[in-house]
Amino acid sequence: MKILILSTVWLEPNSTAAGSRMLQIIHLFQQQNWDVHYASTAADSPFAMDLQGIGVETLHIKVNDKAFDSFIQEFDPDMVIFDRFMVEEQFGWRVAKYLPNALRILDTEDLHCLRYARQLAVQENRVFEEEDLKSDSAIREVAAILRSDVSLIISSFEMELLRRVFKVEVDFLHYLPFMVDADKQRTIKPFAERQHFISIGNFHHAPNLDSVKYLKSDIWPLIRQQLPTAELHVYGAYTTQQVLEMNDPKNGFIVKGRAKEAFEVIGNARVLLAPLRFGAGLKGKLLDAMQCGTPSATTSIGVEAMHGELPWNGCVTDDANEFAGKAVELYLDETQWHIAQQNGDTILKEIFNAKFYSEGFIERLTELKTNLIVHRRANFMGQLLQHHTLRSTEYMSKWIEAKNKI
């Protein structure tokens, strides 16, 4: 199989959970001896992974560019993966037109419409309701899902949401969470050799920025009242000026910026703090913490679809006062800390074990590729959205393409 991944970014697995997830998928393809190529519209990044170093060919592409049509026909991949729905909007119609036999896969990463709706509710200081999902963003995102042959959904909660609220049939979805080698031996620092709290996350991602602001204003002052010498080390790629101005060493709130090795700094901390008030998908920082043996204090949004019915790797609450109190207990109580750490090990083995998902994923893609015509006939809504009278994305792209020539 020849695989082409289309994206608007270059892979930065040390900066984003989305980058880590895509790398997991690439490794899985390579284990099948499939030929993987990665094409992006982004400029080169000093923080991007050296994909060619792991055998993945990279290409630069442009949006609204007719040259892509020639390229895609000459390249002729068996499968095309769109990295997020906006990429499907830009390139999906071109792939469908010029490569009708290629399997079109949408990797949603998370449901953007869910994240945006929850963010709006927080900004308006009100409770999120499912009616908030009925937005232009949802229309675009669900349309991209329906136009694709199969969409990868990272969260079991979002699988159910798509079926129940948007009536998307399960035949066009595939549940694929983070995948970890649960049997891998890891060096875990003991309780006595750890100190301080940690927060980590890419600041281009709005939920992470809001989380740090919430820590600074509401939660960290409460923790410092009980632990006057404790420190919170705030790490994150693409640190904004707003975050830098939060740096307050006198009160133990220390902005560190980008972490060279996320696992190292998480593994040195005693407790990870992630008071996420909105978001979607799965939270890579919480998965990383479990792999480092670091318990976490987080919210109901943070643990969504992360642990099934299993006890959490730490404490969960949406109340700032309770959050601070539970975080302090977790920090001081070695017995409670070890129980939380063991809970994390169990979650890794029972929820995110790569053995549970890798084989089924490859089988699903192979079966879809083999029976693509039959599969598409069953997707009437997808056929409708591909019809020329409804392809506004195609004609907008052609208009921009023509305008750019003037």
C-alpha positions as CSV (number, residue, x, y, z in Angstrom):
1,M,0.0,0.0,0.0
2,K,1.1,3.5,-0.8
3,I,-0.2,6.0,1.8
4,L,-0.4,9.8,1.4
5,I,-1.0,12.0,4.5
6,L,-2.2,15.5,3.8
7,S,-1.8,18.1,6.6
8,T,-1.5,21.8,7.3
9,V,1.3,21.2,9.8
10,W,4.5,19.3,10.1
11,L,4.7,16.6,12.7
12,E,5.8,17.8,16.1
13,P,5.3,14.8,18.5
14,N,7.2,16.6,21.2
15,S,4.9,19.6,21.0
16,T,1.4,18.2,20.5
17,A,-0.6,15.1,21.3
18,A,-2.0,15.2,17.8
19,G,1.6,14.9,16.5
20,S,2.2,11.9,18.8
21,R,-1.0,10.2,17.6
22,M,-0.1,10.7,13.9
23,L,3.3,9.2,14.6
24,Q,1.7,6.2,16.1
25,I,-0.4,5.7,13.0
26,I,2.7,6.1,10.8
27,H,4.6,3.5,12.8
28,L,1.7,1.1,12.5
29,F,1.6,1.5,8.7
30,Q,5.3,1.0,8.5
31,Q,5.0,-2.3,10.4
32,Q,2.9,-3.5,7.5
33,N,5.7,-2.4,5.1
34,W,3.4,0.2,3.7
35,D,5.0,3.1,1.9
36,V,4.2,6.3,3.8
37,H,4.4,9.9,2.4
38,Y,3.6,13.1,4.3
39,A,2.6,16.3,2.5
40,S,2.0,19.6,4.2
41,T,1.0,23.1,3.3
42,A,3.1,24.5,6.2
43,A,6.5,26.2,6.1
44,D,9.4,24.3,7.5
45,S,9.6,24.3,11.3
46,P,12.7,24.0,13.4
47,F,10.7,21.8,15.8
48,A,9.3,19.4,13.2
49,M,10.3,15.8,13.4
50,D,12.8,14.4,10.8
51,L,10.3,12.2,9.1
52,Q,12.7,11.3,6.3
53,G,15.0,9.9,9.1
54,I,12.3,7.2,9.8
55,G,11.7,6.5,6.2
56,V,8.7,8.8,5.5
57,E,9.1,10.9,2.3
58,T,7.9,14.5,2.8
59,L,6.5,16.9,0.2
60,H,5.4,20.6,0.2
61,I,2.0,21.3,-1.3
62,K,-0.1,24.4,-1.7
63,V,-3.9,25.0,-1.2
64,N,-6.0,26.2,-4.1
65,D,-3.3,25.1,-6.5
66,K,-4.1,23.3,-9.7
67,A,-0.6,21.7,-9.6
68,F,-1.9,19.4,-6.8
69,D,-4.2,17.8,-9.4
70,S,-1.3,16.7,-11.6
71,F,0.7,15.6,-8.6
72,I,-2.0,13.4,-7.1
73,Q,-2.6,11.6,-10.4
74,E,1.0,11.0,-10.9
75,F,1.7,9.9,-7.3
76,D,-1.4,7.6,-7.3
77,P,-1.6,6.5,-3.7
78,D,-3.9,3.7,-2.5
79,M,-5.0,5.6,0.6
80,V,-5.2,9.3,1.4
81,I,-5.4,10.6,5.0
82,F,-6.7,14.1,5.7
83,D,-5.3,15.4,8.9
84,R,-8.4,17.2,10.4
85,F,-11.6,18.2,8.6
86,M,-10.2,21.5,7.2
87,V,-7.7,19.5,5.1
88,E,-10.5,17.4,3.7
89,E,-12.4,20.6,2.7
90,Q,-9.3,21.8,0.9
91,F,-8.2,18.6,-0.8
92,G,-11.0,16.1,-0.5
93,W,-12.8,17.1,-3.7
94,R,-9.6,17.0,-5.7
95,V,-8.7,13.5,-4.4
96,A,-12.3,12.3,-5.1
97,K,-12.2,13.7,-8.6
98,Y,-8.7,12.7,-9.8
99,L,-8.3,9.5,-7.7
100,P,-11.7,8.0,-7.4
101,N,-10.3,4.6,-6.4
102,A,-8.2,5.8,-3.5
103,L,-9.5,5.2,0.0
104,R,-10.2,8.6,1.7
105,I,-9.6,8.6,5.4
106,L,-10.3,11.5,7.7
107,D,-8.4,11.7,11.0
108,T,-10.5,14.0,13.1
109,E,-8.0,14.2,16.0
110,D,-10.9,15.5,18.1
111,L,-14.3,16.9,17.3
112,H,-13.6,20.6,16.8
113,C,-17.3,21.5,17.0
114,L,-17.5,20.0,20.5
115,R,-14.3,21.9,21.6
116,Y,-15.5,25.2,20.2
117,A,-19.0,24.9,21.7
118,R,-17.6,24.1,25.1
119,Q,-15.2,27.0,24.8
120,L,-18.0,29.4,24.0
121,A,-20.0,28.2,27.1
122,V,-17.0,28.8,29.4
123,Q,-16.5,32.3,27.9
124,E,-20.1,33.1,28.4
125,N,-19.9,31.7,32.0
126,R,-22.7,29.1,31.5
127,V,-23.2,25.4,31.3
128,F,-22.5,23.7,28.0
129,E,-25.6,22.1,26.4
130,E,-25.8,19.8,23.4
131,E,-27.8,22.3,21.5
132,D,-24.6,24.4,21.4
133,L,-23.2,21.8,19.0
134,K,-25.6,22.9,16.2
135,S,-23.2,25.3,14.6
136,D,-21.6,26.1,11.3
137,S,-18.5,24.4,12.6
138,A,-20.5,21.2,13.2
139,I,-22.1,21.3,9.7
140,R,-18.6,21.6,8.1
141,E,-17.1,18.9,10.3
142,V,-19.9,16.4,10.0
143,A,-20.0,17.0,6.2
144,A,-16.3,16.2,5.9
145,I,-16.9,13.0,7.9
146,L,-19.7,11.9,5.6
147,R,-17.7,12.7,2.5
148,S,-14.9,10.5,3.7
149,D,-14.9,6.7,3.4
150,V,-14.0,6.3,7.0
151,S,-13.2,8.7,9.8
152,L,-10.9,8.0,12.7
153,I,-12.4,8.9,16.1
154,I,-10.1,9.1,19.0
155,S,-12.7,9.3,21.8
156,S,-15.4,6.8,22.7
157,F,-17.5,9.7,23.9
158,E,-17.3,11.4,20.5
159,M,-18.2,8.1,18.8
160,E,-21.4,8.0,20.7
161,L,-22.0,11.8,20.2
162,L,-21.7,11.4,16.4
163,R,-24.1,8.5,16.4
164,R,-26.7,10.0,18.7
165,V,-26.7,13.7,17.9
166,F,-25.6,13.8,14.3
167,K,-26.9,10.4,13.2
168,V,-23.6,9.3,11.6
169,E,-23.7,5.5,11.0
170,V,-21.0,3.5,12.7
171,D,-20.0,1.9,9.3
172,F,-18.3,5.2,8.4
173,L,-16.5,5.6,11.7
174,H,-13.5,3.8,13.3
175,Y,-12.6,4.1,17.0
176,L,-8.8,4.5,17.3
177,P,-7.6,6.0,20.6
178,F,-4.0,6.6,21.6
179,M,-2.0,3.4,21.3
180,V,0.8,2.6,23.7
181,D,3.1,-0.3,24.3
182,A,1.7,-1.3,27.7
183,D,4.3,-3.9,28.3
184,K,7.3,-1.5,27.7
185,Q,9.6,-1.3,30.7
186,R,9.9,2.3,32.0
187,T,12.2,3.8,34.5
188,I,10.0,5.4,37.1
189,K,11.3,7.8,39.7
190,P,10.1,7.0,43.3
191,F,7.9,9.3,45.3
192,A,10.8,10.6,47.5
193,E,12.9,11.6,44.5
194,R,10.2,13.8,43.0
195,Q,9.2,17.3,43.8
196,H,6.9,20.1,42.7
197,F,3.9,20.2,40.4
198,I,3.9,20.4,36.6
199,S,1.6,21.8,33.9
200,I,2.3,21.1,30.3
201,G,0.6,21.7,26.9
202,N,1.0,23.4,23.6
203,F,-0.2,27.0,23.9
204,H,-1.5,27.2,20.4
205,H,-4.3,25.0,21.8
206,A,-6.9,27.2,23.5
207,P,-7.8,24.7,26.3
208,N,-4.2,24.6,27.5
209,L,-3.9,28.4,27.6
210,D,-7.2,28.7,29.6
211,S,-6.1,25.9,31.9
212,V,-2.9,27.8,32.9
213,K,-4.8,31.1,33.3
214,Y,-7.2,29.2,35.6
215,L,-4.3,27.8,37.6
216,K,-2.8,31.2,38.0
217,S,-5.9,33.0,39.1
218,D,-7.9,30.5,41.1
219,I,-6.1,27.3,41.9
220,W,-2.4,27.9,42.5
221,P,-2.9,30.5,45.2
222,L,-5.0,28.0,47.2
223,I,-2.2,25.3,46.8
224,R,0.5,27.7,47.9
225,Q,-1.5,28.5,51.1
226,Q,-1.1,24.9,52.1
227,L,2.3,24.3,50.6
228,P,4.3,27.6,50.9
229,T,7.5,26.2,49.3
230,A,5.9,24.2,46.5
231,E,6.5,25.2,42.9
232,L,4.5,24.8,39.7
233,H,6.6,24.4,36.6
234,V,4.6,25.5,33.5
235,Y,5.9,23.9,30.3
236,G,4.5,24.3,26.8
237,A,5.4,24.7,23.2
238,Y,4.8,28.1,21.6
239,T,4.6,30.0,24.9
240,T,2.7,33.3,24.4
241,Q,3.7,36.6,25.8
242,Q,0.6,36.4,28.0
243,V,1.9,33.2,29.6
244,L,5.4,34.6,30.0
245,E,3.9,37.5,31.9
246,M,2.4,35.0,34.4
247,N,5.9,34.0,35.5
248,D,6.1,34.6,39.3
249,P,9.0,32.8,40.9
250,K,8.4,34.5,44.3
251,N,5.1,32.7,44.5
252,G,6.3,29.4,43.0
253,F,4.6,29.9,39.6
254,I,7.5,29.4,37.2
255,V,7.0,29.5,33.4
256,K,9.6,27.2,31.8
257,G,8.5,27.3,28.2
258,R,9.1,24.4,25.7
259,A,10.3,21.1,27.2
260,K,13.1,19.4,25.4
261,E,12.0,16.1,26.7
262,A,8.4,16.0,28.0
263,F,8.7,12.6,29.6
264,E,11.7,13.7,31.6
265,V,10.1,16.8,33.1
266,I,6.8,15.0,33.8
267,G,8.7,12.1,35.3
268,N,10.6,14.4,37.7
269,A,7.4,16.0,39.0
270,R,5.3,14.6,41.8
271,V,1.8,15.6,40.5
272,L,0.6,16.9,37.1
273,L,-2.1,19.6,37.2
274,A,-4.6,19.9,34.3
275,P,-7.7,21.9,35.3
276,L,-9.2,21.8,31.7
277,R,-12.5,23.6,31.5
278,F,-13.2,22.8,27.9
279,G,-11.8,20.6,25.1
280,A,-12.5,17.5,23.2
281,G,-10.8,14.3,22.1
282,L,-8.2,12.7,24.5
283,K,-5.7,14.5,26.6
284,G,-2.1,13.5,25.6
285,K,-0.6,15.1,28.7
286,L,-2.6,12.9,31.0
287,L,-1.6,9.8,29.0
288,D,2.0,10.9,29.2
289,A,1.7,11.3,32.9
290,M,0.5,7.8,33.3
291,Q,3.4,6.5,31.2
292,C,5.8,8.5,33.5
293,G,4.2,7.1,36.7
294,T,3.0,10.6,37.6
295,P,-0.5,11.0,39.1
296,S,-2.6,13.9,38.0
297,A,-5.3,16.3,39.2
298,T,-7.8,17.1,36.5
299,T,-11.4,17.8,35.6
300,S,-14.3,15.9,34.1
301,I,-13.3,17.3,30.7
302,G,-9.8,16.0,31.3
303,V,-10.8,12.4,32.0
304,E,-13.5,12.2,29.4
305,A,-13.2,8.9,27.5
306,M,-9.8,8.3,29.2
307,H,-10.5,5.6,31.8
308,G,-13.8,3.8,31.2
309,E,-15.1,2.5,34.5
310,L,-11.6,2.2,36.0
311,P,-10.4,4.4,38.9
312,W,-8.5,7.5,37.8
313,N,-4.8,8.1,37.9
314,G,-5.2,10.7,40.7
315,C,-8.2,13.0,41.4
316,V,-11.0,14.5,39.4
317,T,-13.1,17.6,40.3
318,D,-14.5,20.7,38.6
319,D,-14.4,22.9,41.7
320,A,-11.4,25.1,42.2
321,N,-11.2,24.8,46.0
322,E,-11.7,21.0,45.9
323,F,-9.1,20.7,43.1
324,A,-6.5,22.5,45.2
325,G,-7.3,20.4,48.3
326,K,-7.2,17.1,46.5
327,A,-4.0,18.0,44.6
328,V,-2.3,18.8,47.9
329,E,-3.4,15.5,49.4
330,L,-2.1,13.7,46.4
331,Y,1.2,15.5,46.7
332,L,1.7,14.7,50.4
333,D,0.2,11.3,50.8
334,E,2.6,8.7,49.5
335,T,0.1,5.8,49.9
336,Q,-2.5,7.7,47.9
337,W,0.1,8.7,45.4
338,H,1.1,5.0,44.8
339,I,-2.5,3.9,44.4
340,A,-3.0,6.6,41.8
341,Q,0.1,5.5,40.0
342,Q,-1.1,1.9,39.9
343,N,-4.4,3.0,38.6
344,G,-2.6,4.7,35.7
345,D,-0.8,1.5,34.9
346,T,-4.1,-0.4,34.7
347,I,-5.6,2.3,32.5
348,L,-2.7,2.0,30.1
349,K,-3.0,-1.8,29.9
350,E,-6.8,-2.0,29.6
351,I,-7.7,1.2,27.7
352,F,-4.8,2.2,25.5
353,N,-3.0,-1.0,24.9
354,A,-1.9,-1.0,21.2
355,K,-2.5,-4.7,21.0
356,F,-6.3,-4.1,21.2
357,Y,-6.4,-1.7,18.2
358,S,-3.6,-2.1,15.8
359,E,-4.6,-5.4,14.1
360,G,-8.3,-4.4,13.8
361,F,-7.4,-1.0,12.3
362,I,-5.2,-2.5,9.6
363,E,-7.9,-5.2,8.8
364,R,-10.6,-2.5,8.6
365,L,-8.6,-0.4,6.1
366,T,-7.7,-3.4,4.0
367,E,-11.3,-4.6,3.9
368,L,-12.6,-1.1,3.0
369,K,-10.0,-0.8,0.2
370,T,-11.1,-4.2,-1.2
371,N,-14.8,-3.5,-1.0
372,L,-14.8,0.3,-1.7
373,I,-17.5,0.4,-4.3
374,V,-20.0,-1.5,-2.1
375,H,-19.0,0.6,0.9
376,R,-19.6,3.9,-0.9
377,R,-23.0,2.8,-2.3
378,A,-24.1,2.4,1.3
379,N,-23.2,6.0,2.1
380,F,-25.9,7.9,0.4
381,M,-25.4,11.1,2.4
382,G,-21.7,11.0,1.4
383,Q,-22.7,10.6,-2.3
384,L,-25.1,13.6,-1.9
385,L,-22.4,15.8,-0.4
386,Q,-20.0,14.8,-3.3
387,H,-22.5,15.9,-5.9
388,H,-21.4,18.8,-8.0
389,T,-24.3,21.1,-7.0
390,L,-23.2,20.9,-3.3
391,R,-19.4,21.1,-3.7
392,S,-19.0,24.7,-2.6
393,T,-15.5,23.9,-1.4
394,E,-14.4,23.0,-4.9
395,Y,-15.8,26.1,-6.5
396,M,-14.5,28.4,-3.8
397,S,-11.0,26.8,-4.3
398,K,-11.2,27.3,-8.1
399,W,-12.3,30.9,-7.6
400,I,-9.3,31.6,-5.3
401,E,-7.0,29.8,-7.8
402,A,-8.2,32.0,-10.6
403,K,-8.0,35.2,-8.4
404,N,-4.4,34.4,-7.5
405,K,-3.4,34.4,-11.2
406,I,-4.5,38.0,-11.6
